[in-house]
Amino acid sequence: MDGTTEPIIAVLGHPIAGNPSQLAIERAFEAMKLDWRVMSFDVTPENLPVALHGLEVLGVRGILLSKNLIREAAQWAAGHLPDQSGPAVLDCFYRDPIARSGLQGTASQNSGLLGFDAESQWISAQIHAHLSAKQDDSAVSAWVIGEIGRDLDSLFPEPYRELLKQSLLEPDTASIPEADVVLIGELDADAVALEIEDASAACPSSLLIDLSGNEAVAEALDDFEATVINIDQRRVGMICQCIEKWVGKPAPEEIVIDAIEEYMAV
């Protein structure tokens, strides 16, 4: 088995303490009857390139990265791609089930260790499902509050991508109430109350996606009538996306949710 007794998944973070990902992945593997192993490592951003190379050499089946390592991972991967391209955020690596010469990702199949933006792909799928449920999906719109720090092409799904991006280029005073999708990014502490008050204008049929990681924002969004995707849902979605890439079949979402809730309650 590629030099290991069982397939191994590595969870990297700094700090790694308090990260529920290992428990969630282990519970998912148990439910899927997979005899895989999960190991967590505290890796600083400056040591990430060495860690990624070492894990590839050791033959791990996949890697999950915490939020504070995802941009360094993208920079490292970009330096190893022939065309120096790729997403700006990478939170997951996986090994191609056929070509086991190296860890493979969605960016390319020409290099050993490449990345996969699991969280953005999951968010994109939620946006697609939301917009597909509209009776008239020929006119869709989006609104952005704060700095999202992500590539819109990775978040906005086809066939709605260009329509959503175009709506951001031509905003008007009615855009928030009429927006189908509202992305909430990083906000200045002094601006949170004002910006969230603006977001409250979104209609109940809107999909609000909290990318801020701000507790004040999360608490304010709890009172909204619109559908909200919060940081906990994003974490679950990212882990499930990674597991599906690693093993080739869907992960049990409820098992992942229960494991994270159990870990955070301790």
KEKE-3310 file (N, C-alpha, C; in steps of 0.2 Angstrom, whole numbers, plus 5000, padded with zeros to 4 digits):
npx = (5004:5008:5019:5015:5006:4992:4982:4986:4980:4985:4983:4986:4991:4993:4991:4989:4981:4965:4958:4945:4946:4953:4946:4933:4936:4941:4929:4921:4928:4927:4913:4912:4918:4932:4948:4958:4971:4973:4982:4988:4998:5008:5012:5022:5019:5031:5038:5030:5032:5043:5037:5026:5033:5039:5029:5023:5034:5033:5022:5008:4990:4982:4980:4975:4973:4974:4966:4975:4986:4983:4986:5000:5001:4996:5005:5017:5013:5011:5024:5028:5021:5020:5015:5015:5003:4987:4974:4972:4970:4972:4967:4967:4975:4976:4979:4980:4970:4973:4986:4998:5010:5012:5005:4990:4980:4967:4971:4981:4988:5001:5011:5019:5013:4999:4986:4969:4955:4945:4935:4930:4924:4914:4906:4903:4895:4884:4879:4875:4865:4856:4853:4848:4836:4828:4814:4815:4830:4837:4841:4851:4859:4872:4880:4893:4900:4912:4929:4932:4943:4945:4945:4933:4929:4931:4921:4909:4897:4897:4882:4881:4891:4896:4885:4883:4895:4895:4884:4890:4898:4889:4882:4868:4856:4847:4852:4856:4844:4838:4848:4853:4863:4873:4889:4899:4913:4929:4928:4930:4932:4925:4915:4907:4893:4886:4888:4882:4869:4866:4866:4855:4845:4843:4833:4821:4823:4836:4853:4865:4882:4893:4909:4918:4922:4920:4915:4905:4898:4893:4884:4875:4870:4862:4849:4843:4831:4834:4843:4857:4874:4886:4902:4904:4896:4903:4915:4912:4907:4919:4928:4920:4921:4934:4936:4928:4936:4948:4944:4935:4921:4905:4906:4899:4889:4882:4888:4901:4897:4891:4903:4911:4903:4903:4917:4919:4911:4918)
npy = (4994:5007:5009:5010:5004:5006:5017:5034:5050:5066:5080:5097:5111:5127:5135:5117:5112:5111:5109:5101:5093:5080:5071:5071:5067:5054:5048:5048:5039:5028:5026:5023:5012:5011:5007:5017:5029:5044:5058:5072:5087:5100:5113:5126:5141:5144:5132:5124:5121:5111:5102:5097:5092:5081:5074:5069:5061:5051:5045:5048:5048:5059:5076:5088:5105:5118:5135:5145:5141:5140:5149:5149:5136:5137:5145:5138:5127:5133:5136:5124:5121:5119:5129:5139:5143:5142:5140:5153:5149:5134:5121:5107:5091:5078:5060:5054:5040:5032:5035:5034:5040:5052:5065:5071:5085:5096:5106:5102:5088:5086:5086:5081:5085:5093:5105:5108:5116:5114:5119:5131:5124:5117:5127:5133:5123:5124:5136:5134:5125:5132:5143:5135:5131:5142:5149:5157:5157:5165:5178:5182:5188:5195:5201:5209:5210:5218:5212:5198:5190:5180:5170:5174:5166:5154:5152:5156:5146:5138:5137:5150:5159:5170:5179:5182:5188:5199:5206:5211:5221:5231:5238:5244:5254:5245:5233:5224:5220:5213:5204:5187:5180:5183:5188:5188:5195:5199:5211:5228:5231:5242:5243:5233:5233:5242:5237:5224:5228:5233:5221:5215:5219:5210:5199:5186:5175:5175:5169:5169:5170:5167:5172:5178:5174:5180:5182:5191:5195:5182:5180:5190:5186:5175:5180:5182:5181:5175:5162:5156:5152:5147:5147:5135:5126:5128:5122:5109:5106:5107:5097:5086:5087:5084:5071:5064:5066:5059:5046:5043:5042:5048:5057:5054:5066:5069:5062:5068:5081:5078:5073:5085:5093:5086:5087:5101:5103:5098)
npz = (5000:4995:5003:5016:5031:5032:5023:5025:5032:5033:5045:5045:5054:5063:5077:5081:5091:5097:5085:5077:5066:5064:5073:5067:5054:5057:5063:5052:5043:5050:5050:5037:5036:5033:5035:5038:5043:5053:5056:5066:5064:5070:5061:5056:5046:5039:5038:5031:5016:5017:5025:5017:5006:5012:5017:5005:5000:5010:5007:5010:5009:5008:5012:5024:5027:5039:5041:5042:5035:5021:5011:5010:5006:4993:4987:4988:4980:4968:4964:4960:4949:4931:4923:4932:4938:4946:4960:4972:4985:4994:5002:5003:4999:4988:4983:4967:4962:4952:4946:4956:4958:4964:4975:4970:4962:4958:4950:4941:4932:4931:4940:4956:4969:4971:4973:4980:4981:4993:5001:4994:4983:4989:4993:4981:4976:4984:4981:4968:4969:4976:4967:4956:4960:4958:4950:4939:4932:4924:4927:4938:4953:4963:4979:4988:5004:5013:5013:5004:5000:4991:4976:4964:4954:4958:4968:4962:4953:4937:4927:4930:4933:4926:4925:4939:4942:4933:4939:4950:4945:4941:4951:4960:4970:4974:4975:4986:4993:4982:4979:4975:4980:4994:4999:5013:5019:5027:5039:5045:5063:5068:5058:5058:5063:5055:5042:5043:5046:5034:5027:5032:5024:5014:5006:5011:5003:4999:4998:5011:5014:5025:5026:5035:5048:5059:5075:5080:5068:5065:5075:5073:5061:5064:5067:5055:5042:5030:5021:5029:5027:5038:5047:5053:5045:5034:5037:5039:5026:5019:5025:5021:5007:5005:5010:5001:4989:4993:4995:4986:4987:4993:5009:5025:5030:5042:5052:5052:5056:5069:5076:5076:5084:5096:5099:5100:5111:5122)
capx = (5000:5012:5024:5012:5002:4986:4982:4986:4978:4988:4980:4991:4989:4997:4992:4984:4977:4958:4956:4941:4946:4955:4941:4928:4938:4941:4923:4918:4931:4924:4906:4913:4921:4938:4954:4963:4974:4973:4987:4988:5004:5008:5017:5022:5019:5038:5040:5025:5035:5047:5032:5022:5037:5040:5023:5023:5039:5031:5016:5002:4985:4979:4982:4970:4976:4970:4965:4981:4991:4981:4989:5007:5001:4995:5012:5021:5010:5012:5031:5029:5017:5024:5013:5015:4996:4983:4970:4976:4969:4973:4966:4967:4978:4974:4983:4976:4969:4976:4993:5000:5017:5012:4998:4987:4975:4963:4975:4985:4990:5008:5016:5017:5009:4996:4981:4962:4951:4939:4929:4926:4920:4908:4902:4900:4889:4878:4876:4872:4859:4851:4851:4845:4829:4824:4809:4819:4837:4841:4843:4854:4863:4876:4882:4899:4901:4919:4934:4932:4950:4944:4943:4925:4928:4931:4915:4903:4897:4894:4882:4879:4897:4897:4880:4884:4901:4892:4880:4894:4901:4884:4878:4863:4854:4842:4856:4856:4837:4837:4853:4851:4869:4877:4895:4901:4920:4932:4925:4933:4928:4920:4910:4903:4886:4884:4888:4877:4863:4865:4865:4848:4840:4843:4826:4822:4825:4843:4858:4870:4888:4898:4916:4922:4926:4919:4909:4900:4895:4889:4879:4870:4866:4858:4843:4841:4827:4837:4847:4864:4880:4891:4909:4903:4894:4909:4920:4909:4908:4926:4930:4917:4924:4941:4935:4926:4942:4953:4941:4931:4914:4903:4906:4893:4889:4879:4894:4905:4893:4891:4910:4913:4899:4906:4924:4919:4908:4922)
capy = (5000:5013:5009:5011:4998:5008:5024:5039:5057:5071:5086:5101:5117:5130:5129:5112:5111:5114:5108:5095:5089:5073:5067:5071:5062:5047:5045:5047:5033:5022:5024:5021:5005:5011:5006:5022:5032:5051:5061:5079:5089:5107:5115:5133:5143:5144:5125:5120:5117:5105:5097:5095:5087:5075:5069:5066:5056:5046:5041:5049:5048:5065:5081:5094:5111:5123:5141:5149:5138:5138:5153:5147:5130:5139:5148:5132:5123:5137:5136:5118:5120:5121:5136:5144:5145:5138:5144:5157:5146:5127:5118:5100:5088:5071:5056:5051:5033:5028:5037:5035:5043:5058:5067:5075:5089:5098:5111:5099:5081:5085:5087:5076:5087:5099:5107:5107:5121:5110:5124:5135:5120:5115:5134:5134:5118:5126:5142:5131:5122:5138:5146:5130:5131:5148:5148:5161:5158:5168:5184:5181:5193:5194:5207:5207:5215:5217:5209:5191:5187:5173:5171:5173:5161:5147:5152:5156:5140:5138:5142:5157:5163:5177:5183:5184:5193:5205:5210:5215:5227:5236:5238:5249:5254:5239:5226:5220:5217:5209:5199:5180:5178:5189:5185:5193:5194:5202:5218:5232:5230:5248:5243:5227:5234:5245:5232:5219:5231:5233:5214:5213:5221:5204:5196:5179:5170:5176:5165:5173:5166:5171:5171:5182:5171:5185:5180:5196:5194:5176:5181:5194:5183:5171:5182:5184:5176:5172:5156:5158:5147:5149:5144:5128:5123:5128:5117:5102:5105:5106:5090:5081:5087:5081:5064:5062:5066:5054:5039:5042:5041:5054:5056:5054:5072:5069:5059:5074:5086:5076:5073:5092:5096:5083:5089:5108:5103:5096)
capz = (5000:4994:5008:5023:5032:5030:5020:5030:5031:5038:5046:5047:5057:5068:5081:5079:5096:5096:5078:5077:5060:5065:5075:5062:5048:5060:5063:5045:5040:5054:5047:5030:5036:5030:5040:5037:5049:5053:5061:5066:5065:5071:5056:5055:5038:5035:5037:5027:5010:5019:5027:5011:5002:5016:5017:4998:5000:5015:5004:5013:5004:5008:5017:5025:5029:5042:5037:5042:5030:5015:5006:5009:5002:4986:4985:4987:4974:4962:4962:4957:4943:4925:4921:4938:4939:4951:4964:4977:4991:4994:5009:5003:4994:4988:4979:4962:4964:4947:4945:4963:4958:4968:4977:4964:4964:4953:4946:4936:4934:4929:4946:4961:4975:4969:4978:4979:4986:4994:5004:4989:4979:4992:4993:4974:4975:4988:4977:4962:4971:4978:4961:4952:4963:4956:4944:4933:4934:4919:4930:4945:4956:4969:4982:4992:5009:5016:5009:5004:4999:4987:4968:4963:4949:4962:4972:4958:4949:4930:4922:4933:4935:4922:4927:4945:4942:4930:4943:4955:4941:4939:4957:4961:4977:4976:4974:4992:4994:4976:4978:4976:4984:4997:5002:5019:5021:5033:5040:5051:5069:5068:5053:5058:5065:5050:5037:5045:5045:5027:5025:5034:5019:5010:5006:5014:4998:4997:5002:5014:5015:5030:5025:5039:5054:5065:5080:5080:5062:5065:5080:5070:5055:5067:5067:5049:5039:5024:5022:5030:5028:5043:5047:5055:5040:5029:5040:5038:5019:5017:5027:5017:5000:5005:5011:4994:4985:4996:4995:4980:4988:4998:5016:5029:5033:5049:5056:5053:5061:5076:5078:5077:5089:5102:5100:5103:5118:5127)
cpx = (5004:5017:5022:5007:4995:4987:4982:4984:4982:4984:4985:4988:4994:4993:4987:4979:4970:4955:4952:4942:4948:4950:4935:4930:4938:4934:4920:4921:4928:4917:4906:4916:4928:4944:4960:4965:4974:4978:4988:4995:5004:5014:5017:5022:5026:5040:5035:5028:5039:5042:5028:5026:5038:5034:5021:5028:5036:5025:5009:4997:4982:4981:4976:4974:4971:4970:4971:4987:4989:4984:4996:5007:5000:5001:5017:5019:5012:5019:5032:5025:5021:5022:5012:5008:4992:4979:4974:4975:4969:4972:4966:4971:4976:4979:4978:4976:4972:4984:4995:5008:5018:5005:4996:4981:4971:4966:4978:4986:4997:5013:5014:5012:5006:4990:4974:4959:4945:4933:4926:4922:4914:4903:4899:4894:4883:4875:4873:4866:4854:4849:4847:4837:4825:4820:4812:4826:4841:4843:4845:4858:4867:4878:4888:4899:4908:4923:4934:4938:4950:4943:4936:4924:4928:4924:4909:4903:4895:4887:4881:4885:4897:4891:4881:4890:4899:4888:4884:4897:4896:4879:4873:4860:4850:4846:4856:4849:4836:4842:4851:4857:4872:4883:4897:4908:4922:4930:4929:4929:4923:4915:4906:4895:4883:4883:4883:4870:4861:4863:4858:4843:4839:4836:4827:4824:4832:4847:4864:4876:4893:4905:4921:4925:4925:4913:4903:4895:4890:4883:4873:4866:4861:4850:4840:4836:4830:4841:4854:4868:4885:4897:4908:4901:4899:4914:4918:4909:4915:4929:4927:4919:4930:4940:4933:4932:4947:4950:4937:4924:4912:4904:4900:4893:4887:4884:4899:4903:4893:4898:4912:4910:4902:4912:4923:4915:4912:4926)
cpy = (5006:5014:5010:5005:5000:5015:5029:5046:5061:5078:5091:5108:5120:5136:5123:5110:5114:5113:5101:5091:5082:5069:5066:5066:5055:5044:5044:5040:5027:5020:5022:5014:5005:5011:5011:5026:5040:5053:5068:5081:5097:5109:5123:5135:5142:5137:5121:5117:5111:5100:5093:5090:5081:5071:5066:5060:5050:5042:5042:5050:5054:5070:5086:5099:5116:5130:5145:5146:5138:5143:5151:5140:5132:5142:5143:5128:5127:5137:5129:5116:5122:5128:5141:5147:5140:5143:5147:5153:5138:5124:5110:5097:5081:5067:5053:5043:5029:5029:5039:5037:5049:5060:5072:5079:5092:5103:5108:5092:5080:5085:5082:5079:5094:5100:5107:5112:5118:5115:5128:5130:5118:5121:5134:5129:5121:5132:5139:5128:5127:5141:5142:5130:5137:5146:5151:5162:5161:5175:5183:5186:5192:5201:5204:5212:5213:5214:5201:5187:5181:5175:5169:5168:5154:5147:5152:5150:5142:5135:5149:5162:5170:5182:5186:5190:5200:5209:5214:5221:5232:5236:5244:5249:5249:5233:5222:5217:5212:5203:5192:5177:5184:5186:5191:5191:5198:5209:5221:5231:5236:5248:5238:5228:5237:5241:5227:5222:5231:5226:5212:5215:5215:5201:5189:5174:5170:5170:5169:5168:5169:5168:5174:5179:5175:5183:5185:5196:5187:5176:5185:5191:5177:5173:5184:5179:5172:5166:5158:5151:5150:5145:5137:5124:5122:5123:5110:5101:5104:5099:5085:5081:5083:5074:5061:5061:5060:5047:5037:5040:5046:5052:5057:5061:5073:5067:5065:5079:5084:5075:5080:5095:5093:5086:5096:5108:5101:5101)
cpz = (5000:5000:5015:5024:5031:5027:5026:5028:5036:5039:5049:5049:5061:5071:5079:5084:5095:5089:5078:5071:5060:5067:5070:5056:5051:5060:5057:5042:5044:5051:5040:5030:5033:5036:5038:5043:5048:5058:5060:5067:5066:5066:5055:5048:5035:5034:5033:5020:5012:5021:5022:5007:5006:5016:5010:4998:5004:5012:5007:5008:5003:5013:5018:5029:5033:5039:5037:5038:5023:5009:5005:5005:4995:4983:4983:4980:4967:4959:4959:4951:4937:4923:4926:4940:4944:4956:4969:4984:4990:5001:5009:4997:4994:4982:4973:4963:4958:4946:4952:4963:4963:4970:4971:4966:4958:4948:4940:4937:4932:4934:4951:4966:4973:4974:4975:4984:4987:4997:4998:4984:4982:4992:4986:4973:4978:4984:4971:4964:4973:4971:4956:4954:4961:4950:4938:4935:4929:4921:4937:4947:4962:4972:4987:4997:5012:5011:5009:5003:4995:4980:4967:4958:4953:4966:4968:4953:4942:4931:4924:4934:4932:4924:4934:4946:4939:4935:4948:4951:4940:4945:4957:4968:4979:4976:4980:4993:4988:4975:4979:4981:4987:5001:5007:5020:5027:5033:5046:5057:5070:5063:5053:5058:5059:5044:5037:5044:5038:5024:5027:5029:5014:5011:5009:5009:4996:5001:5004:5016:5019:5029:5030:5045:5060:5069:5080:5074:5062:5070:5077:5064:5058:5067:5061:5046:5033:5026:5023:5030:5032:5043:5049:5049:5034:5031:5038:5030:5016:5018:5022:5010:5000:5006:5004:4989:4987:4994:4989:4981:4993:5005:5020:5033:5040:5054:5057:5057:5068:5079:5080:5083:5096:5104:5103:5109:5123:5131)
residu = (MET:ASP:GLY:THR:THR:GLU:PRO:ILE:ILE:ALA:VAL:LEU:GLY:HIS:PRO:ILE:ALA:GLY:ASN:PRO:SER:GLN:LEU:ALA:ILE:GLU:ARG:ALA:PHE:GLU:ALA:MET:LYS:LEU:ASP:TRP:ARG:VAL:MET:SER:PHE:ASP:VAL:THR:PRO:GLU:ASN:LEU:PRO:VAL:ALA:LEU:HIS:GLY:LEU:GLU:VAL:LEU:GLY:VAL:ARG:GLY:ILE:LEU:LEU:SER:LYS:ASN:LEU:ILE:ARG:GLU:ALA:ALA:GLN:TRP:ALA:ALA:GLY:HIS:LEU:PRO:ASP:GLN:SER:GLY:PRO:ALA:VAL:LEU:ASP:CYS:PHE:TYR:ARG:ASP:PRO:ILE:ALA:ARG:SER:GLY:LEU:GLN:GLY:THR:ALA:SER:GLN:ASN:SER:GLY:LEU:LEU:GLY:PHE:ASP:ALA:GLU:SER:GLN:TRP:ILE:SER:ALA:GLN:ILE:HIS:ALA:HIS:LEU:SER:ALA:LYS:GLN:ASP:ASP:SER:ALA:VAL:SER:ALA:TRP:VAL:ILE:GLY:GLU:ILE:GLY:ARG:ASP:LEU:ASP:SER:LEU:PHE:PRO:GLU:PRO:TYR:ARG:GLU:LEU:LEU:LYS:GLN:SER:LEU:LEU:GLU:PRO:ASP:THR:ALA:SER:ILE:PRO:GLU:ALA:ASP:VAL:VAL:LEU:ILE:GLY:GLU:LEU:ASP:ALA:ASP:ALA:VAL:ALA:LEU:GLU:ILE:GLU:ASP:ALA:SER:ALA:ALA:CYS:PRO:SER:SER:LEU:LEU:ILE:ASP:LEU:SER:GLY:ASN:GLU:ALA:VAL:ALA:GLU:ALA:LEU:ASP:ASP:PHE:GLU:ALA:THR:VAL:ILE:ASN:ILE:ASP:GLN:ARG:ARG:VAL:GLY:MET:ILE:CYS:GLN:CYS:ILE:GLU:LYS:TRP:VAL:GLY:LYS:PRO:ALA:PRO:GLU:GLU:ILE:VAL:ILE:ASP:ALA:ILE:GLU:GLU:TYR:MET:ALA:VAL)
# end
